[in-house]
Amino acid sequence: WRVKILTPIIKMSKAEIVKLAIKLKAPLKFTWSCYYGGKKPCGRCDSCKLRARGFEDAGVEDPVYE
């Protein structure tokens, strides 16, 4: 078998990914990548900080904290 790996957003910034997700109406309030898991993101780990910066740079409020 031949395996083909596609990475369509690999060269996009976090802000560009946020804008694309909004355009595609992705349910962002149900997504996060917190290193610590749990029912809500911690907001302090590197993954949470990267996400926060992406939303900030996109000029959009992160719906996970609404």
N, C-alpha and C positions, 0 to 999 in steps of 0.2 A: 504494500500500500504506500501511496505517496501522501505525505502529510504537508499541508500548506497552512502556515500560521499567518493570520492577518492581524495587523496592528494599526488600525486606521487613525487612532488618536495619539500615537506615541510621540509625535513631534509637536503636539499641541500643548500650549500652556494650560495651567489649571483654570485660568479665567476663560480661555477659549472653550475648554471642555464644559464649564458651567454654562456658558452662553449657548453652546450646542444642545446641551441637555434641556435647557429651558425651551429652545426652539422646537425640540422633538417632544416636548411635554413629558419628559421623564419624571417619575414620582420621586423627586429628590428628598422629600421629607422622610422617605423610608430608607434612605441610603446613608451609610457612613463607613469609615474604615478605621475606627478606633483600635489601637493596639491592645486595649484592655477589655474590649467587648462590653457586654452588659446591655441593658435596655436603652441606654442613652450614651452618646459619645462623651468622653471625659473632658474634651476641650483643652487638654494640657499636653498630650503626647505629640510627637512629631507629625503623625498622620493627621490628627485633628487640626494642628496648626497649619499644615499645608492646605487642607481643605478651606479653612477660614480665610487664608490669604487669597486663594482662588476666587472665593465669593467676593471678598473685599475688592480685589483687582477688577472683577467683573461689574462691580457696582450693584451687587444684588445681595439681599439679605438671605442668609442660609435658613431654609424652611425647617430644618431639623430642630432649631431652637425656638420655633414659634409656639 
